[in-house]
Amino acid sequence: MSEAKTSFSIGERIRRPSTIAGLLFTVVLLVGLWRAASAFNLDQVATLIGSANPLALVAALAATLATLLLRGLRWRELLSVVNLSISRRAAIEILALSFWVNVVLPAKIGDFYRAWLLKRNGGPSFGRGVGTVVLERALDLITVALLGALSGAVAFGGELPAAVLVLMVFALALALVGILVLLAARGPASRLSKRLPLPRQAAEPLERAFDALKEGSTRGGIVRVAPHTCAIWALQALRLGAVAAALGLFQVDPAAGAIGPSAVLFTALASAVLSTVPFTPAGLGIVEAGSVGILVGIFGMTPESAIALMLLDRITDIGSLMAGGAVLFAVSPFRRGAGSLR
């Protein structure tokens, strides 16, 4: 039986009560953060940002672009593991469109949009596309958590502050969730999905998603994408380090008020963990508040320096994706179902 037809309208999604509630929550959160930030010297924040080294910012933008390209190539590799073949251009462009949706809408809607675009442009299965996205997210959770715990141990040695210990426990719990997802996909969850009393139009995509998860979570499949995954998160840290360098806040052997390599890696990965919270688009507001708290409370930066670093980093990352993604969304043939996967 063929998979049921699935529709996805950005306009319709925006009008849903859950999306409106998420966007209103984002606005309220950002207003609250702005009022809290007004207690600090925002003129100093503006001066810091205005004096940023443009060459270092170009390096940060290059790292952002390289991360997106690598994510597209990794997704293409995951698709090939489950016997779905698409071109590099198709994988990168569809992934970029889905990430743009994730930065303008809450609840990680772009992850499902990616699978829908794959199906709409000639892919064989919406469910199998969802399976590869879930696999990708599980691998990211595991990698971020393990690298975050390692960087925290390196940064603080055996004397972990309580806040760092809490973050590490949370990250390792997320890693365990990712591992359990992969194990469940290969065992009971896959079998259970075939026995659930669901309508066929819902059961078939679910079964195919678990089939893709089962095929992709083999040792060989994970090993094939491991280099991509490690490079992606190294580039994430490189972007934050480049932004810190642009502001004069990065030092290999950091003095007071600056951060070094291990702190950059820890903060970048902690920000990634915070971005998994689905209540706001791309963790907007949540990532900034948490990351500033980490930089000030754990690494001893001044609030003004921490705010400037996180604002400029998020503009470099989310801002560039929002602007570039809007242009891509307007012109991409994949959005209209007219793209070629070959």
N, C-alpha and C positions, 0 to 999 in steps of 0.2 A: 504494500500500500504506500502511495506517495505521501510525503510529509505535507502536513497541512500548510496552507498559505498563511504567511505571517506578514502583518503590515506594521509600519513604523513611521509615524508622522511627528516631526519635531514640534510643529505648531500644536498638535493635539496633546502631546506630552506636556508642553508648557502650561496648557489650560487645566491639567489635572489638579485636583485639590492637594494631593501629596506634593507635587512639584511646587505649587504656589506656596504651600506651607514651608517647604525647604528654602525657597528663595526669600520669603519673609524672615525666616529665622536667620538667614545669612545677613540680611540688612540690619536686623536688630543686633546681631553679634558684632558686626563691623562698626556700627554706631557706638556700641558699648566700648569696644577697643579704642576707638578714636577718642572718646571722652577720657578713658583711662590714660591714654598716651599724652593727652594734653597737660598732664601733671609734670611731664618732663620738658626738656628744652628742645622743642621741635625746630627752632631756628638752627640749632646745632646739627640736628638730623639732616635738615635741608642743605646746610653747608657741606656736610660730609658727602652727601650724595652728589652735590654739584661739583665737588672737587675730585670725583672718581677718575681713575686713570682709564682713558678710553681704550687703550690697547688690551688691558686686562679684561675689560668688559666685552671686547670682541672675542677674546678667548673663551669667556663664559658663554657667549651666544653660540660659538662654534661647538662647545661641549653640549649645549642644549640640542642643537641640530643633530650632532653625531649620536646622541642618545636616542632621538626619535628614529633615525635611520636604522640604528642597531635593533631597536625594538621591532621595527617592521621586518627586518631580516630574520630575527629570532622567531617571530610569529610565522613567517613563511616556512622556516625549518620545522616548527611544530606541526604545521599543516602537512608538510611532506611526510612526517612521521606517521600520520594517520591517513596517508594516501590521498591527500588533497593537494594538487599542484597548481600554484599560481605564480605569476611573474614577480620580480622584485618590485617593480613600479606599483603593481596592484596591491601588494602586501603593505608597502610603505604608505601609499596614499589612503587606503582604507583605514589603516591604523591611525594615521594622522587625523582623519575625519572623526574617528571615534574618540580620540583624545580631546579634540576640540569640543565635542558634545559633553565630555566629562568635566570640562572647565567652565561650561556655561549652564549646565543643569546638575542638580544634586542626584544622589542615589546611584552613582556609577552607571547611569543609563547608557553611556557610550559603549560599555562593554557588550551590551546586547545589540546596540546599533551596529557594531562591527560585524557580528555574526549575521545580522539581517542584510547588511550591504554585500557580504560574501554571497549569500543566497540570491539576492536580487540581481546580482551581476553574473549569474550563471553557475554559482557554486552548487554542489549537489545537495547540501544539507544545512539548514539553520542549526539544528541540534548539534551536529558535529563541530560547527563553528563555535558554538557556545562552549563545548567541551574543551576546545583548544584554549579559549580565553580563560576558563576556570583553571586549567593546567598552568597557564602562564602566571596567573595571579598567585597560585599556590607556590610555585617555584620562587616567585619574588618574595613572598612572605618568609619562606624558609631562608633564603639568601640574606635578606635584609636583617632578619633577627640574628642569625649567626654572626654576620659581619659586625652588626651593632654591638653584640655582646663581646666580641673579640676586641673591637676598638675601645670599648669602655674599660675592659681589663687592661689594655695597653696604656690608656690615658691615665688611669688612676692606680694601676698596680694592685696591691692587695688591700688598699684603703678606699673602698667604694663608698661615696656619699650615699645617704639613704635614698635620695631622689634618683640617683643613677641605678641603684639596686632595684628600685621599683620599675624603672624603665626597662632594665634588662630582663626582669622576670616577666613583664608584659610582653616584651619582644619574643622571648623564648616560648611563652604560651602561644603566641601567634605562629611561631615556627611549628609547634606541636599540632596546631590546627591544620596548617598546611600539609604536614606529614600524614595526619589522619585522613584528610581529604583524598590524598593519593592512595593510601592503603584501602580506604573504603571503596574507592572507585574500582579497585582491582578485585574486590571481594563482595561483601554483603550488600553494599549500596547498589552495585550494578545488577545483582540478582533481584533485589527488592524492587528496583525501578520497573522491572518487567512484570511484577505481580501486583502493583498498585492498582486499585479500582478507579482508574482515570479514564475520561473520554479519549478516544483514539487520537484526536487532534492535539491533545496535551501529552499523551503517553509516548507517542512516537518521537517527538523532539527530545524528550527526557531520556528515552532509551538510547538514542543516537549520541546525546551528549555524554552519557556514561560510557558508551562504547569508545568514543574518542578519548576520554580520560583514561580508560583502561589501556588502550593501545599506546597513548602518548606517555604514560607514566612508567613505561618499562625502563630498565636501567640504561639500555641503549639510547632511548629517546631523551632521557634526562642528560646523559653525557653529551649528546650532540649539541644541546643548547646551553650547556654549562659555561663555555667560554663567552657566549653572548651575554649571559646573565651577569657574570662577574664584571665584564667590561662596561655594561650599562650602569651598574652601581658605582664603579670606579669613576665613570664620567659624571655621575650625579655629584659625587664628592669633589671632583675637579672643578665643576661649575661653581660650587659654593666657595671653594678655595680661591678661585679666580676673582670672584666678587669681593671676597675678603681682602685679597691683594690689591684690588682696585681702590679700596677704601683705606689702604695702609694698615689693615688689621690682621694680616697673616704674617707669621714668623715661624721659621723652622724650629727655633728654640724660643718659644714665646715668652715675652715679658708680660708684666701686668697690663691687662686691657686688650691683649692680642690673643689669637688662637693659633695652634699648630696643627700639623697633619692629622694626628689622632683625634683631636677635638673637632676638626672639620668633618672627618669621616663619621664620627659619632653623631654630630648634629644633623648632617645630611641624612643619615639613616633613620634617626629619630623623627625627623620631619616626614620621611617617607612612611613611617609607621602611622604617624598622626594623619596623614593624607588618606589613609584607608577608612577613616570615619566618614560614613556616607551622607551625613546630614547637610553638608554644604558642597557646592561645586569645588572639586579639587581640594577639599579640606579648607576652603577659604575662611580665614579668621581663626580656625582651630590650629592650623599649622603655624601661623604667625605668632599667636599667643604662646603656644607650647615651645616653639623654638627660641623666642626671646627669653622666656623663662629659663630655658636650659643655658643659654649663653650668659645670662646675668647671674642666675643662682648657682650654676655649677662651674662655669669657666671664668667668672669674675669680670666679665665685660661691663662697661657702663651701659645703662639703659639706652642712652642716645646712640651709642655705637651699635648695640644689638638691634635696635629698631631700624637704623639705616641699613645694616647688613641684610636683615630679613626682607625689608621692603625692596631693596635693589635686587636681591636674589629672586624674589617672587616675580618682580617685573621682568627680569631676564628670562625666567622659566615660563610662568603662567601667562604673563603679559605678551611675550613673543608668540606663544602658541595660540592665544586668543586672537591676536591680530592676524597672524599668518593663516590660522585655521579658518577664519571668517572669509578670507579671500579664496582659499581652497574650496570651502563649502559652496561658494557662489559659482565657481567655474568647473568643479570636478564632474566628469561624466559618470563617475561611480555613484554619486548622490542620486543621479537620475536613472540609474539602472542601465546606463549605456556604455559602461566601461568594459574593457576586455581583461579577463583574468590571465590571459596568455602573454 
